[in-house]
Amino acid sequence: MKLSSTAKEQPSEIQAVPLKHPWRWVTAVILLALLVWFIIGAATNEAYHWDTYFQYVLDTRVAIAALRTIALTVFSMLIGVILGAIVAVLRMSPNPVLQAVAWLYLWIFRGTPIYVQLVFWGLLGSIYQSVSVGFAEIDLQAFLSNMFLLAVVGLALNEAAYMAEIVRAGIQAVPEGQSEASKALGMTWWQNMRRTVLPQAMRIIIPPTGNEFISLLKTTSLVIAIPYAGELYGRTTDISNNLFLPVPLLLVAATWYLVITSLLMVAQHYLERYFSRGSSRQLTGRQLAALADAEGVPPRNVTVDNEGTR
C-alpha cells in the first residue's frame, strides 16, 4: 500500500514565541537606582571616614591579623572534620554505649551557644591549674595561658558536633546495595569505605562542609570572648578604640572577610565540581547521535555517519 504525499509530509515546525517579562527589567532598574543612590550617599557621607578606611585597609597589622584568622579557621576545621568523622562513626555504631557517648557530645556542643563555650574556655585557667593523674601531676598553665590554642580547641570542638551530622548524613545517603556489592566482591570494611561509600558520600558532604568552613571563618570573630584579640576583628577593634573611629575599621574588617570568603567560595565551587563527576549522565556527541539514530529522529545539529559525529 502506497502512502499519499500528504501523509509523508512532516508537520510544520512550531514557532514558539518566548514570554516577555517587562516587570523584570523594571525591578532591575529600580534596584540599580537604589544601589547607585546608596553608593553616592555613602561616598559623600563624612561619617564613613573614607580616608581612615584607605589608610588601614592594607595596614600590616590588619594583614597579619587576617593571616591569623585564616590559620585559626584552618586548624579548627581540620580538627573539627577529623573529630566529627569519629563522632559520626560512633553515632552509627551498633554499640549502645558508643552511641550514648556520641549523642551526649552532640547534645552539649550543639545545645549551647558558641560564645558561651568560648567564654568557658577562657575561664578554664581559673578552674584548673593542674591535673593529678595518680603518681604524677600535670601542669596545665602552659596550655591554658595560650589564647590562640584555646581558641582553636573551642572552635574545633563546636565545629566537630556539626561536622559529625554532616558526615553521618552523607554516609547514610549511599544506598546499602553499594556496600553489599563491595562485600560480595571481597572488599574489607576499609576498602568498601574508601572505594565505594566515601567517593559517593563526598558529593553530599562537600557542599555543607564548604558552608561550614565559610561560617567558621566568620565565627572566629567571637574568640575575643576568650579573650584572644589577635585575629581580624579583634585587631581592627583595638585600632578603632585608639582612634575612636569604629565605622571605618569595621569596613576594613568587612572588606577582608569578603575577600577571604570570596576566595573560599571559588575553591568550594571547584571542589564540588570535582566530586560531582559521574553524578549526572552527560552523553557525548557520538552517544547523542547514536541515540537519535535509534529513535529515528536525529537532532538538527548532529550528523550521523559511519565514522562518528560531526
Steps between C-alpha positions, in 0.01 A plus 500: 500500500648832395467795732377829362735795471301682767563223753872509428528870572649591834295729723599863486730625767341682791613859522527548876498860615675552835302670772584859570573607856502880508469517878833326536671790328301751702606329823862486384501873418350587839755287688785645296380853573482423872852355491639807322320725747650311796852505352488873429358570847765288672781653295398853595421425865783621721394266783656209312847660522621352173846648549543288813361197318754523217775566750442174691351261243851389397664562836759240600335436835167430332660272240677296770172475692332372184767228469440403863127481426565264209733286714242491777234389252712235329626338823155500656341355188758222466449391859125540466481282186712221650320503834164536327567192287585303815182614674299411188640146507412476870144614423463221244666239721285205614651544848243690714774635728684662210172633365423656838845664518459648152147619577617666824779680316260631236245598762751714691680673214196556279276593790709787635600822318853516363558831679419340836737213423783740411448698821520173693827406328640840593408443867635144505834621634333628816333160553789264429863581563618141493364147469608217728537164325576256780876513537552820297362852484466670163535877493241659269612861523704488179198373307235713668702820461530460121196689375549401135507131593189538715324671210588213265379238748178687577410552135604148399292323765193700405557446129547125547144469630359639175745316277401172665142540379615602152728197467236266640236630257740464207590140585142396565390652167701238310272204420572187701513301179832669421660363817342160447645483149843595634484226763396253232817593310707419808580855609584569863316764703773757435513420127123533483510841672795628295398375155121483514333693780716810550535596129122503473446659840742784421250644252266551794763590760698762306233774450396532868863460607595795282220703655618399847855608415382842385277531806790403726713774345247758615449328836867568579394856579349362824831376642536842657288342777795279609653769468715476188530824308763403246255412225347738247202635691691529827788689338276746315303553822820588687596750230153654496505538879824697475365721222142526632387421145312168496327534161802509263676218685185288484500559126865391489417176679197443276714550189752238609224256594337548160827443314585183692144368475494562124818297454357219710179500295703459180693210653172344618358523147790308348491241779130440447552468127783251554306274735179523295661324204283211390198611703314609188495325164639728232507331160767580246417611147558148367267351762232761431522431128472124555199550726330731253571258213345214697186707556492611138501872580856631473563843651555790264849578627622139486598313185513123525735312270711186506799671661332682786351837568586828341 
